[in-house]
Amino acid sequence: MGDFMSGDNRNDKKNQRGGGPFKLPDLKPFGGWKFTIVYVLILIVGMSLFNYVFLHRVNPTIDFSEFKARIANGEIKRVELTESYFTGYTSSRQTPALRSPIRSPYMGSPEQIYRTVPIGDPEIIKLMDEKGVAYYAVSREGSAILNIIFSWVLPIAFFFFIWRFLMKRLGGAMGGNVLSVGQNRAVIVAEGDIATRFRDVAGVDEAKEELVEVVDFLKNPKKYTEIGGKIPKGVLLVGPPGTGKTLLARAVAGEAGVSFFRMSGADFVEMFVGVGAARVRDLFKQARDKAPCIIFIDELDAIGKSRLNNIAGGNDEREQTLNQLLVEMDGFDGTSGLIILAATNRPDVLDPALLRPGRFDRQVLVDRPDLKGREEILRIHSKGVKLSPATDLAAIARVTSGFSGADLANIVNEAALLAVRAGRKLVEQRDFDEAIEKTVAGLQKKTRILRPEERKLTAFHEAGHALVAAFTPNADPVQKISIIPRGFALGYTLQMPVEDRYTITQSDLLGRIDILLGGRIAEEMVNGEYSTGAASDLTKATDIARKMITDYGMSQRFRNVALTSRGTGMAGTERQEPMFQREYAESTQQYVDEEIARMVETEYAKTKEILEQRRHILDQVAAALLEKETLDEKEFKALIAEE
């Protein structure tokens, strides 16, 4: 039913790829002529017809003596002489040759054909003259050429086209030519072709300052080499997805004015053993030839995972690729003008050998932008968008706490699309508000019709969330309440923080559990029983309670003790707990389960008391929702003003 929403709890979107019927690609081996499977079928049918017409009716040979006897008794009327065979026919050229095997009283006898191998008997010519047999010689040069064409040329051409077809299919499946798997697949951007500059990157001022030194070294290397300094060989950009790591790398190459090699970590690894290492060698060879230049490896964790966790053992393809990368990074001089930039959102899984000095010497944090950074990002992405003069980008930045740069760019684009859909020439503030709600809560489903009982239950559910949030200290203010279905939720309560927060206290975590439980408590108060609408709320509340016990050391028995080594990764990227993996004893697990139940039950009783004391306000908010379907911040505050 109604899911509690906040700026830090946004629905993850899944990319879907549409499928289709299997389609064979066209091959063009000769100019613009299309080779398709249709031509293959035509070729096969043509060869079959040729073999049937010209080769199927070849008669077996008979003895030379029998051949002479048939001439002598007048059965053979004419003879065709070649170097290889004598062929006799039972009809002359003037007589129509009836080749039908069916005898009929209205038709003559079918023609018979006899073949024999000549043995150089001079009497055969005299015999044919005596019997009046017509004989003539036939040259087989044309037939020999056709024989070669149909026996050798066409089959070889046929298999050549099949080979080309299979090679193109395999090459397409692996992203290139199957015979050039050892070549790197880096996207090479020539010097001066990169238009991105540092002015195009906002919200990561500290990261830009770290990279200015790299740009200065590529422009003025003597300034550093004269004093004996060396620029770091590798710079690792770490941070959550969508924060601008790739954009920063392009900005470095654009500011320095050097060539830029971009390659994903997944492009190194293939199904063939040794291909990844070969591509690493080829990449660095080309980069040395074009130095000074920048190599950018995106998603470094695809090949740089720690070798200590290799359960299967042995030396697999990914490990060989990593070893070759380590060797290449040690093999080039720091003064050559070759710099490696890499990006990852999982620095905690990288091999320690990659992070040691001499390889990736410097780690640059690219975190989610703060309030000022979000406003700057919105201004950059809205440069080409026609905004209404009343649009307040600062207000949008305040309600988008926790959003990455990619999220903000998507919001600007969604707002522009919504304005076009509504027939407006300018993007207004309400378009941005709707775009934020669409990003946080999902697409609005206006056609979903709820039963009156479900609609009433949803209204009380969302009113419970909002009322508890309003009377919980330090809780994020309620921006909007709605019982219009969005995404998978039948309703939602939208809370947005007014400022960036980097630490959360124990009381704040308990307050979040209270807000999540408010919806189910309101359902119980009005309906006398529970429903499945609070399933998502209970999952989130249980997860917060579990982390308080196992990760944050906020339990009675294990106070100040972390029961897991999961922790929090760099740049706030929290590592996911492996499924079916427990790092403590069975008795501790029993305590964790019991403590979670006790903690949730305690907060449930406390929250229920809050709502029972304000039951009349709960009824008023629910009634307003049933009437208007949506309440904004001002309308909600007016309803609870007396409290």
Buried (B, 14 or more C-beta within 10 A) or exposed (E): BBBBBBBBBBBEEEEEEEEEEEEEEEBEEEEEEEBEEEEBEEBEEEBEEBEEEEEEEEEEBBEBEEBBEBBBEEEBBBBBBBEEBBBBBBBEEEEEEBEEEEEEEEEEEBBEBBBBEBEEEEEBEEEBEEBEBEBEEEEEEEEEEEEEEBEEEBEEEBEEBEEBBEBBBBBEEBEBEBEEBBBBBBEBBEBEEBEBEBEBBBBBBEBBEBBEBBBBBBEEBEEBBEEEEEBBBBBBBBBBEBBBBBBBBBBBBBBBEBBBBBBBBEBBBBEEEBBBBBBBBBBBEBBBEBBBBBBBBBBBBBBBBBBEEEEEEEEBBBBBBBBBBBEBBEEBEBBBBBBBBBBBBBBBEBBEBBBEEBBBBBBBBBBBBBBBBBBBBBBBBBEEBEBBEEBEBEEBBBBBBBBBBBBBBBBBBBBBEBBEEEEBEBBBBBBBBBBBBBBBBBEBBEEEEBEEEBBBBBBBBBBBBBBBBBBBEEBBBBBBBBBBBBBEBBBBBBBBBEEBBEEBEEEBBBBBBBBBBBBBBBBBBBBEEEBEBBEBBBEBBBEBBBBBBBBBBBBEEBEEEEBBEBEEBBBEBEBEBEEEEBEBEEEBEEBBEEBBEEBBEEBBEBBBEBBEEBEEBBBBBBBBBBEEBEBBBEBBEEBBEEE
